[in-house]
Amino acid sequence: MKKSDDLVNFDTMEISFKDKVVVITGGTRGIGKSISLKFAEEGANLVINFLRNVQEAEKTKKDIENMGRVCELVRGNIAEPETAEKIREIVQSKFGKADIIVLNAASGVLKEFHQTDLKHFRWTLEINVFGQINLVKTLLDLIPEGGKIIGISSLGGVRAIPFYTLVGASKGALESALRHIAVELSPKKINVNIVSAGVVETGALRFFPNRDELIQESKRRTPLGRLVTPDDVANVVLFLASPLADMIQGQTIVVDGGYSILA
């Protein structure tokens, strides 16, 4: 009888994105950087949006170009329509298409609800929802049949997490919007899905007032015994962007090591 680990030869199982064009928001740090690098490793060219850290963005660009890929950087707040237009201009002039769009950029205010104000809510929603959806609309006619749109969400979109009221609400809104878009784009054979991550080991954790407690509790109650890494999330994004996922539509795939299955 064949051993289970002999059923698939992972050394020969390849997912290639050769000559595909990937547009990713927030693609130079944390989860976004892992996604960018993994697509480049598999042959894709990239258009990467970022906002603040020029040094990290240039490093990511250099890493991608060292693999022999093309990488175009677009600096700007995705909440501003001009940023989406700049991305479109580069995509259209350099490549003429956007095969894959990854909506990863995120921001927000991590406070208890009573400490927030309308300005905080608008900032969070404009970046995490309005700007991302507007980018899809701006690039829509450049997405070919078989294109993929993938949003990055988190468990806070469907669960209550301390200090996460505004960000969680925005993630829930992004998931809902993408499900509706998935239905509308189905006749064009464009797949739209979401990857929802558990607690991920990135620099973003330092902004949580309860960081240490959050990490310890997540490790304690995660059946697989560790936090999610950016590469864990990136691997699922690549799967959803591949032909292997052609019949997955409008779904939220959870990457959390089993955290959310426990009562």
Secondary structure as the mmCIF struct_conf table of DSSP 4:
data_model
#
loop_
_struct_conf.conf_type_id
_struct_conf.id
_struct_conf.beg_label_comp_id
_struct_conf.beg_label_asym_id
_struct_conf.beg_label_seq_id
_struct_conf.end_label_comp_id
_struct_conf.end_label_asym_id
_struct_conf.end_label_seq_id
HELX_RH_3T_P HELX_RH_3T_P1 SER A 4 ASP A 6
BEND BEND1 LEU A 7 LEU A 7
TURN_TY1_P TURN_TY1_P1 PHE A 10 THR A 12
TURN_TY1_P TURN_TY1_P2 LYS A 18 ASP A 19
STRN STRN1 VAL A 21 THR A 25
TURN_TY1_P TURN_TY1_P3 GLY A 26 GLY A 26
BEND BEND2 THR A 28 ARG A 29
HELX_RH_AL_P HELX_RH_AL_P1 GLY A 30 GLU A 41
TURN_TY1_P TURN_TY1_P4 GLU A 42 GLY A 43
STRN STRN2 ASN A 45 PHE A 50
BEND BEND3 LEU A 51 ARG A 52
HELX_RH_AL_P HELX_RH_AL_P2 VAL A 54 GLU A 65
TURN_TY1_P TURN_TY1_P5 ASN A 66 GLY A 68
STRN STRN3 CYS A 71 ARG A 75
BEND BEND4 GLY A 76 GLY A 76
TURN_TY1_P TURN_TY1_P6 ILE A 78 ALA A 79
BEND BEND5 GLU A 80 GLU A 80
HELX_RH_AL_P HELX_RH_AL_P3 PRO A 81 LYS A 94
TURN_TY1_P TURN_TY1_P7 PHE A 95 PHE A 95
BEND BEND6 GLY A 96 GLY A 96
BEND BEND7 ASP A 99 ASP A 99
STRN STRN4 ILE A 100 LEU A 103
BEND BEND8 LYS A 111 LYS A 111
HELX_RH_3T_P HELX_RH_3T_P2 PHE A 113 GLN A 115
HELX_RH_AL_P HELX_RH_AL_P4 LEU A 118 LEU A 125
HELX_RH_PI_P HELX_RH_PI_P1 GLU A 126 PHE A 130
HELX_RH_AL_P HELX_RH_AL_P5 GLY A 131 LEU A 139
HELX_RH_3T_P HELX_RH_3T_P3 LEU A 140 LEU A 142
HELX_LH_PP_P HELX_LH_PP_P1 ILE A 143 PRO A 144
TURN_TY1_P TURN_TY1_P8 GLU A 145 GLY A 146
STRN STRN5 LYS A 148 SER A 154
HELX_RH_3T_P HELX_RH_3T_P4 LEU A 155 GLY A 157
TURN_TY1_P TURN_TY1_P9 VAL A 158 VAL A 158
BEND BEND9 ARG A 159 ARG A 159
TURN_TY1_P TURN_TY1_P10 PRO A 162 PHE A 163
HELX_RH_AL_P HELX_RH_AL_P6 THR A 165 LEU A 185
HELX_RH_3T_P HELX_RH_3T_P5 SER A 186 LYS A 188
TURN_TY1_P TURN_TY1_P11 LYS A 189 LYS A 189
STRN STRN6 ASN A 191 ALA A 197
BEND BEND10 VAL A 199 VAL A 199
STRN STRN7 VAL A 200 VAL A 200
BEND BEND11 THR A 202 THR A 202
HELX_RH_3T_P HELX_RH_3T_P6 GLY A 203 PHE A 207
TURN_TY1_P TURN_TY1_P12 PRO A 209 ASN A 210
HELX_RH_AL_P HELX_RH_AL_P7 ARG A 211 ARG A 221
TURN_TY1_P TURN_TY1_P13 PRO A 223 LEU A 224
BEND BEND12 GLY A 225 ARG A 226
HELX_LH_PP_P HELX_LH_PP_P2 LEU A 227 LEU A 227
STRN STRN8 VAL A 228 VAL A 228
HELX_LH_PP_P HELX_LH_PP_P3 THR A 229 THR A 229
HELX_RH_AL_P HELX_RH_AL_P8 PRO A 230 LEU A 240
TURN_TY1_P TURN_TY1_P14 ALA A 241 ALA A 241
BEND BEND13 SER A 242 SER A 242
HELX_RH_3T_P HELX_RH_3T_P7 PRO A 243 ALA A 245
TURN_TY1_P TURN_TY1_P15 ASP A 246 MET A 247
BEND BEND14 GLY A 250 GLY A 250
STRN STRN9 THR A 252 VAL A 255
BEND BEND15 ASP A 256 ASP A 256
TURN_TY1_P TURN_TY1_P16 GLY A 257 GLY A 258
HELX_RH_3T_P HELX_RH_3T_P8 TYR A 259 ILE A 261
#
